[in-house]
Amino acid sequence: MAGLDRRTFLLSSTAALAAAGLPARTFAQAAAASVPRRGGTLNMLINPEPPVLVSIFQTTGPALVASSKVLEGLLAYDFDMRPKPQLATAWTVSPDGLKYSFTLRRNVRWHDGQPFTSADVAFSIELLKSIHPRGRSTFANVTRVSTPDAHSAVIELSKPAPYLLKALSAGESPVVPKHLYASGDPLGNPHNNAPIGTGPFRFKSWTRGANIVYERNPDYWDNGKPYIDTLVLKVIPDAAARSAAFETGALDLGGENPVPLTDLPRLTQLPQLAVETRGYRFLEPLAEIDFNLQHPILKDLRVRQAIAHAINPQVVLRTVAYGYAELSPTPITPASPYHDAKLAPYAFDLAAAEQLLDAAGYPRKAGGVRLNLTHDFLPYGDMYRRQAEYVKSALARVGIDVTVRSQDLPAFLKRVYADRQFDFTSIGVNTLFDPSVGVQRLYWSRNIRPGVPFSNAPHYSNAEVDRLLESAAIETDENRRVALYQQFQRIVYRDLPILNLVAPRMVTLANRRVNNHTVSAQGLEGNLADVYLSA
């Protein structure tokens, strides 16, 4: 499946769903065009519970989902990643690619009544550049954001950034109110947990471990929207309980594989439920194993190579992802035009793994155990737990005794990115719409930033990789850009700071009474202003 292009994969996925007895039509296709009905409460799954509700310094999926209902970006995107107006109504790019000029929407107010202006945009771009895990590279070439007037903002660059117009969504690059963030530590700002934005929903309450409640913003700039009165983001950690909630109607909507994939055929036989496979073009997720390169055992390339040879990517594809994925041995997924299809997954070869471990000085001892490692997994859905369990069983065959450790999301992020008290970890990242935004942060030495989630977790540093990434980020010739990224992929494939496994293909589960939940490339990370409930 690794060689499939995106269109072929989606077509084959639709066929697979049909073969499994799932409805042939997606929910979006099935929904009849009608006049939106006002009112009602939408109960949507958020899994796991986000650490914060503002994504100005967070890239965890739940934080992006929660943030984008309240805060907005300059742009939104259609299914083909073409930009659409949000807080910006028009934009131009100078011929040299060094100046992006935005006309901002008028008569927009923050939820506390203060006017939205270009000063908020300039402040937010600078903040993203300094504290956002991906913003450090996305906006690396920004020299300043000028504000000719209250409704104009101009992003000025020292070098081109050919991906920039695709990076300005609400979740990825939220605009925050300068008057509430300009003083004090932005990471500790109380509005990170009680956000004030310009979006269609206002924050009402957060009951930890239970739900986040938003209510309709009656003063939203898009007159008449949103249509629903209340949006409840429900926290349901247990997978079986999530499936039951969809079955009983306690949940109306959930994305990024909200239930175990083995439950999908049964649930979608229910007349009230349907599947949507669109809405993930912005994310491009990737499942991987990150190694702590400062670990006394895992800093040895031979040990990392042995682990790679002991893990069968076909098993990950079939039994961890249940076939809802593509093999992706490189950090740039097959859906990207920059993917290097010549690089195959590490061969599943137990004999080679044994030889590498012997050469590294870890012979089998009494009982057959060579060494002991602890494996953490990202507590996001169920896939990474299943991956961790498979890693444990796979490595036992070559004499590596693995202890799988679980924790909640804040504890996981603190352990891996702040305290660095981990050996290796099963994790998922979003590689996004361009490698400069979604991939560079994972391998760039300047993104070794303790405490910043989903940055360079291995603490990998390679001067040639830095050069290639920095060159590709400003290269406007597509052929040269492809060549740069393919060189990059070959080096990190060899150095193996991260073992890339599969690119999951996510599904959204929805009650058929929920209309217009997926209308863009952002899917449920959109603002849900268009959602309405049938009677």
Secondary structure, DSSP 8 states (H G I E B T S, - for coil): -TT--HHHHHHHHHHHHHHTT--SS-HHHHS---------EEEEE-SS--S-S-TTS---HHHHHHHTTT-B-SEEE-TT--EEESSEEEEEE-TTS-EEEEEE-SS-B-TTS-B--HHHHHHHHHHHHHH-TTHHHHTTTEEEEEEEETTEEEEEESS--TTGGGS-STTTS-B--HHHHSSS-GGG-GGGSS---SSSEEEEEEETTTEEEEEE-TT-SSTT----SEEEEE----HHHHHHHHHHTS--EE-SS-S-GGGHHHHTTSTTEEEE--S-TTT-EEEEEEE-TTSTTTTSHHHHHHHHHHS-HHHIIIIISTT-EEE--SSS-TTSTT--TT-------HHHHHHHHHHTT----GGG--EEEEEEE--STTHHHHHHHHHHHHHHTTTEEEEEE---HHHHHIIIIII---SEEEEEEE--SSHHHHTHHHH-GGG--TT-TTS-TT----HHHHHHHHHHHH---HHHHHHHHHHHHHHHHHH-SEEEEEEE---EEEETTEESS--STTGGGS--TT-EE--
